[in-house]
Amino acid sequence: MKGRAVLFMGARKPFQIAEYEVPDPGPGAIVLKITQAGICGSDLHSWRGDGVPAPVPPEGRTTGHEGTGVVFKLGKDVTTDSLGRPLREGDRVVYSAISPCRRCAQCLAGNPNWCREGFFRRVPAGQWPYFNGTYADYYYVQPNQEVFKVPDELPDSVLGFVNCAMGTVTEGLLRAGCKEGDYVVIQGAGGLGLNAVAAAKDMGAHRVIVLDRLENRLQLAKEFGADETINVEQEWTTPEMRRQRIWELTDGRGADIVMELVGRSDLLNEGLDFLTNGGTYVEIGNIVRGNPIEFDPSRLVFGSKRIIGSAMYRPALLPVMLETLVKKQGQLPYEKIVSHTFPLEKINEAFEQAEWLDRQTSVTRSMLVP
C-alpha cells in the first residue's frame, strides 16, 4: 500500500507530491494516518526563503511538523500511550513534534525541548521510513516521541494546532512565570497569539493586550479573552504611540510579560519598551537566522529586565493542554483558530493564501486534510 508525501523543493518553488510504500513500524514506533496538518509560521518562513535557509537536496525533503492523526499500525510491544492508557488502531492521538535524544544533559534534566538533536528532522525525500513530515497521508512516530490519546469529547477541529502553536506559547508563558495579576502583551494574533491569549488568561493574567495589523485576527483575540487590542496600521502607527498606549493600558506600570509571536526582529526593541522593571520579554517568533538588530544591553541592566528564548515545549504539557481544551469547551472558540482547510493536493494554494507578509489575509491558521 502506498501513501502520498509532500516534498519541499526550495524557497518559492512549488511543492511536489510523491508516493511511497507505507512502512511497517519498527519496535516502539507507530504509523499514524494523518487527519490534520497545520501550516505553521515556521513553514511559511522556509517557503519564503527567509534568512539563511537550510540547503535542500535535489530530490527535495519531506516537510510539516504540526498535526494530529489516528493510529494506523502499532509497532512491536506498543500497547499504551505515553501515560500508560491502552492504545489501539483507530485511536486518535496527539504526538510530540520533537524527537529528543533522551541521553544529553538537557534531556536528563527534564528539558527535552532544549535537546540539540531534538527538533524536526530534515530528511531527504525517499529515505525510509519515508513519512517523516506531517504533510502526508501518513506519519512515522519514532520510539522516542510521546503520544497521547485524545479525549473522546474533543472534536477534531481543535486538535491540529495542539502540538505546535498551543504547546509553544504555553511553554513560553510558563518559562516567563505568568501568574495571577500579570499584565501580558502579545505581539501577533495568529495561531500562536490566539492560543497565548487563552493560556495567559487561564494562568491568571489580569490584563492581556494584543497587537496585530489584521483586524479579523484582533477581533478573534477578543473572543479568546483579550482585554485590549491595538491595530498597528490604524490608530497606533508608530512605536512611540504604541508604547504610550501600552503604558496607559497597564496603569502606568508597563507589562510583566511581552511575547513576540510574529517573527520580526525589530519588534524586540519595541517590545522591551513595553516592559515594567523586572519584566520578561519572551522571544518565540524569530526563528530565522540572519536578521540582526542593534541593541543596547544597558536597557536590561537599568530596569532589571530579561529576555528569554523559548522553543517548542516539554511533551508532558500535551495531556495537560488536552484537558484544558475539554475544560474550555463552550467557553472559548478554539474551533475558530483553524479558519481554512485544504486537501493535501492543494498545498501550493494553501501556502499562497496563508501568506501574510505585506498583504491582508483572512487566514488565521490553515490545515491540510489528507
C-alpha positions, 0 to 999 in steps of 0.5 A: 500500500502506498501513501502520498508525501509532500516534498519541499523543493526550495524557497518559492518553488512549488511543492511536489507530491510523491508516493511511497510504500507505507512502512511497517513500524519498527519496535516502539514506533507507530504509523499514524494516518494523518487527519490534520496538518497545520501550516505553521509560521515556521513553514511559511518562513522556509517557503519564503526563503527567509534568512539563511535557509537550510540547503535542500537536496535535489530530490527535495525533503519531506516537510510539516511538523504540526498535526494530529492523526489516528493510529494506523499500525502499532509497532512491536510491544506498543500497547499504551500511550505515553501515560500508560492508557491502552492504545489501539488502531483507530485511536486518535492521538496527539504526538510530540513534534520533537524527537529528543535524544533522551541521553544529553544533559538537557534531556536528563534534566527534564528539558527535552525541548532544549535537546540539540538533536531534538527538533524536526528532522530534515530528511531527504525525500525517499529515505525510509521510513519515508513519512517523516513530515506531517504533510502526508497521508501518513506519519512515522512516530519514532520510539522516542516521541510521546503520544497521547490519546485524545479525549473522546469529547474533543472534536477534531477541529481543535486538535491540529494546532495542539502540538505546535502553536498551543504547546509553544506559547504555553511553554513560553508563558510558563518559562516567563512565570505568568501568574495571577495579576500579570499584565501580558502583551502579545505581539501577533494574533495568529495561531500562536497569539490566539492560543497565548491569549487563552493560556495567559488568561487561564494562568491568571493574567489580569490584563492581556493586550494584543497587537496585530495589523489584521483586524479579523485576527484582533477581533478573534483575540477578543473572543479568546479573552483579550482585554485590549487590542491595538491595530498597528496600521490604524490608530497606533502607527508608530512605536512611540504611540504604541508604547504610550498606549501600552503604558496607559493600558497597564496603569502606568506600570508597563507589562510583566510579560511581552511575547513576540509571536510574529517573527520580526526582529525589530519588534524586540526593541519595541517590545522591551519598551513595553516592559515594567522593571523586572519584566520578561520579554519572551522571544518565540517568533524569530526563528530565522537566522540572519536578521540582526538588530542593534541593541543596547544591553544597558536597557536590561541592566537599568530596569532589571529586565530579561529576555528569554528564548523559548522553543517548542515545549516539554511533551508532558504539557500535551495531556495537560493542554488536552484537558484544558481544551475539554475544560474550555469547551463552550467557553472559548472558540478554539474551533475558530483558530483553524479558519481554512482547510485544504486537501493535501493536493492543494498545498501550493494554494494553501501556502499562497493564501496563508501568506501574510507578509505585506498583504491582508489575509483572512487566514488565521491558521490553515490545515491540510486534510489528507 
